[in-house]
Amino acid sequence: MKPIRENLDRYNQTSFNYSIDKNKIHIKPYATKRIQDDSISEETQDATLVRQRLRYFMRRHQLSENEMTHLTYHYKNIVNSRNLLEEAYKEFVKNNRRNGKKATEFIGQSFLQKFQEYIIILYGQTHTEKILPEGYPKVL
């Protein structure tokens, strides 16, 4: 138990305390303080942030694994696409708030369709659009 706990303390945001009482082990989870950034490689930090963000999209907009395939590919593998997707999502949320809607009203395919519109609009403002007019990330 000690090596597992030490590993969680060092590399995770959740850990646990435990106590042994006869034949029972009592486990009490708790949130750890911030992870020391110098002990984690930049690739690991990036991968963690990508996973968390993709889970956020999936939960927030009730996307299935199948609906997530294109979004996951672009978000994980292409940094420029990731930046464009983040900007498009910020615009999506900002415009919905301006119109008195919640972003969570768009779920599943309706979210992906609306999100794709914002991606196309922002892609149209980039230099890459002049070179590759249809080169925007496709999340549908």
C-alpha positions as CSV (number, residue, x, y, z in Angstrom):
1,M,0.0,0.0,0.0
2,K,2.8,2.4,0.8
3,P,4.4,2.4,-2.7
4,I,1.0,2.9,-4.3
5,R,0.2,5.8,-2.0
6,E,3.6,7.4,-2.6
7,N,3.1,7.2,-6.3
8,L,-0.4,8.8,-6.1
9,D,1.0,11.5,-3.8
10,R,3.7,12.3,-6.3
11,Y,1.9,12.1,-9.6
12,N,-1.8,12.4,-9.0
13,Q,-4.3,14.9,-7.6
14,T,-5.9,12.3,-5.4
15,S,-4.4,10.0,-2.8
16,F,-5.5,8.1,0.2
17,N,-4.8,7.3,3.9
18,Y,-5.3,3.9,5.1
19,S,-5.5,2.0,8.4
20,I,-5.5,-1.7,9.1
21,D,-7.9,-3.0,11.8
22,K,-7.6,-6.8,12.2
23,N,-8.6,-8.2,8.9
24,K,-10.0,-5.0,7.5
25,I,-8.3,-2.2,5.6
26,H,-9.9,1.2,5.8
27,I,-9.1,3.5,2.9
28,K,-9.9,7.2,3.1
29,P,-9.3,9.2,-0.2
30,Y,-8.3,12.8,-0.2
31,A,-7.2,15.5,-2.6
32,T,-3.5,16.2,-2.7
33,K,-2.0,19.6,-3.0
34,R,-0.6,20.7,-6.3
35,I,1.8,18.3,-7.9
36,Q,5.3,19.5,-8.0
37,D,5.7,20.4,-11.6
38,D,9.5,19.8,-11.7
39,S,8.9,16.1,-10.9
40,I,6.7,15.5,-13.9
41,S,8.0,15.7,-17.5
42,E,6.4,18.2,-19.9
43,E,5.0,15.4,-22.1
44,T,3.2,13.9,-19.1
45,Q,1.8,17.2,-18.1
46,D,0.6,17.8,-21.6
47,A,-0.9,14.4,-21.9
48,T,-2.7,14.8,-18.6
49,L,-4.2,18.2,-19.7
50,V,-5.3,16.7,-23.0
51,R,-7.0,13.8,-21.3
52,Q,-8.8,16.1,-18.9
53,R,-9.9,18.4,-21.6
54,L,-11.3,15.6,-23.8
55,R,-13.1,14.2,-20.8
56,Y,-14.6,17.6,-20.2
57,F,-16.0,17.8,-23.7
58,M,-17.3,14.3,-23.5
59,R,-19.1,14.8,-20.2
60,R,-20.2,18.4,-20.7
61,H,-21.8,17.8,-24.1
62,Q,-22.7,14.1,-23.7
63,L,-20.6,12.8,-26.5
64,S,-20.2,9.1,-27.2
65,E,-16.9,7.5,-27.9
66,N,-17.8,7.3,-31.5
67,E,-18.6,11.0,-31.7
68,M,-15.3,11.8,-30.0
69,T,-13.0,10.1,-32.5
70,H,-12.3,13.0,-34.8
71,L,-12.2,15.5,-31.9
72,T,-9.8,13.3,-30.0
73,Y,-7.5,12.8,-33.1
74,H,-7.2,16.5,-33.7
75,Y,-6.8,17.4,-30.1
76,K,-4.1,14.8,-29.3
77,N,-2.1,14.8,-32.4
78,I,-2.1,18.3,-33.9
79,V,-1.1,21.2,-31.7
80,N,-2.3,23.9,-34.1
81,S,-5.6,22.1,-34.3
82,R,-5.8,22.0,-30.5
83,N,-5.2,25.7,-30.3
84,L,-7.8,26.4,-32.9
85,L,-10.3,24.1,-31.1
86,E,-9.7,25.8,-27.8
87,E,-10.3,29.3,-29.4
88,A,-13.4,28.0,-31.2
89,Y,-14.8,26.6,-28.0
90,K,-14.2,29.9,-26.2
91,E,-16.1,31.7,-28.9
92,F,-18.8,29.1,-28.8
93,V,-19.3,29.6,-25.1
94,K,-19.0,33.4,-25.3
95,N,-21.6,33.7,-28.1
96,N,-24.0,31.4,-26.2
97,R,-23.7,33.5,-23.1
98,R,-24.3,36.6,-25.1
99,N,-27.5,35.0,-26.5
100,G,-28.7,33.9,-23.1
101,K,-28.1,30.2,-23.8
102,K,-26.0,27.7,-22.0
103,A,-23.3,25.8,-23.9
104,T,-24.6,22.6,-22.3
105,E,-27.9,23.0,-24.2
106,F,-25.9,21.6,-27.2
107,I,-25.3,17.9,-26.8
108,G,-24.1,15.1,-29.0
109,Q,-24.4,15.8,-32.7
110,S,-26.0,19.2,-32.3
111,F,-22.9,20.3,-30.3
112,L,-20.5,19.0,-32.9
113,Q,-22.4,20.7,-35.7
114,K,-22.4,24.1,-33.9
115,F,-18.8,23.6,-32.8
116,Q,-17.8,22.8,-36.4
117,E,-19.3,26.2,-37.5
118,Y,-17.1,28.1,-35.0
119,I,-14.1,26.1,-36.1
120,I,-14.7,27.0,-39.8
121,I,-15.2,30.7,-38.9
122,L,-11.9,30.9,-36.9
123,Y,-10.0,28.8,-39.4
124,G,-11.1,31.3,-42.1
125,Q,-9.2,34.0,-40.2
126,T,-5.9,32.1,-40.2
127,H,-3.0,32.2,-42.7
128,T,-3.3,28.5,-43.3
129,E,-6.8,29.0,-44.8
130,K,-5.2,30.8,-47.7
131,I,-3.0,27.8,-48.4
132,L,-5.5,25.0,-47.6
133,P,-9.0,26.4,-47.8
134,E,-10.6,23.1,-46.7
135,G,-7.9,22.2,-44.2
136,Y,-9.8,23.0,-41.0
137,P,-10.2,20.3,-38.3
138,K,-13.3,18.2,-39.0
139,V,-15.0,17.1,-35.8
140,L,-18.1,15.5,-37.4
